[in-house]
């Protein structure tokens, strides 16, 4: 089921209940989702290069949280990260904020989310330097998630990292072959201490009732390729796929999710207003980068990765950005080209006229021949 149709049904009630507390980024996302690839969207003119048949196609909103958009960008990110994988074991380390910290995180998202990603990296890199077998700087791909599979608010960060490091002085590549990379309890202790220190430096008090024991999960994920795909799944396309929105009946929305413990699919039914709240609470602040690379996987360390791949005698296919899929003409099968963009529809022209108070355009729109 389309997210836009749910917004059409429940937007008024949702804004009446939560409009006063919506962040600018959430309000912008709501508008983008509502107008993505439908009658409210501007159109692009696409013309066949052979038979010159012209078709008008609605623009996508291009919002990074839209379930319709950014599929190409997601695949590009996955391919780029996989091109930097090394021949060693990989681990996924997950750092989670306790529930007592969620109010603070929600109220100061940019500061707390940024601190969460940086502290998670600093923690694993500290362990990497202190490890007897690694003794050096490692690398990590980090992705911030704010949701559970049930769409509840649950800030945490995933790190995919190799069981390898570069010795800072000897410049040697060291690999650790083990089932357990680092002790998860020790990781949690250091992570908690660093978060406490960071939040104090930011000028905030430690949330009351915060537990003494925090949770960090560290598990082996093979060669890392599947973990990268998992992280890329929610990187650009929102927190739920539209195929998982099952029904919208009698004011209630039912969606499907996978239970991480059992591996089976389950459903959750909430009111339409609550469903929109669940979706919009995971919109990140404008300009905040969800995915980051650290250590020798940082974009500034391309030469280091290339040297490692050469030293390890890897057969590497250079990463080349994949062009977007082309449109094919339904009549002759030839390639179609975009010849005009952002063509306003009649409805958009009328809405702009009303907004600007131009009665002449408003009345003219009622005459035949206006619009596409």
Secondary structure, DSSP 8 states (H G I E B T S, - for coil): --HHHHHHHHHHHHHHHHGGG--HHHHHHHHHHHTTTSTTS-EEEEEETTT--EEEEE-----TT-TTS-HHHHHHHHHHHHTT--SS-EEEEEEE--GGGHHHHHHTHHHHHHHHHHHHHHHHHHHHHH-TTT-SB-EEEEEEEEE-TT--EEEEEEEEEESEEE-TTT--EEE---S-SS-HHHHHHHHHHHHHHHHHHTT----TT--S---EEEEE-TTSHHHHHHHHHTTSS-SS-GGGEEEEETTEEEEEEE-TTT--EEEEEEEHHHHHHHHHTT---TT--SEEEEETTSGGGHHHHHHHHHHTT-------------EE-TTT--EEEEEEEEE--HHHHHHHHHHHT-HHHHHHTTSTT---
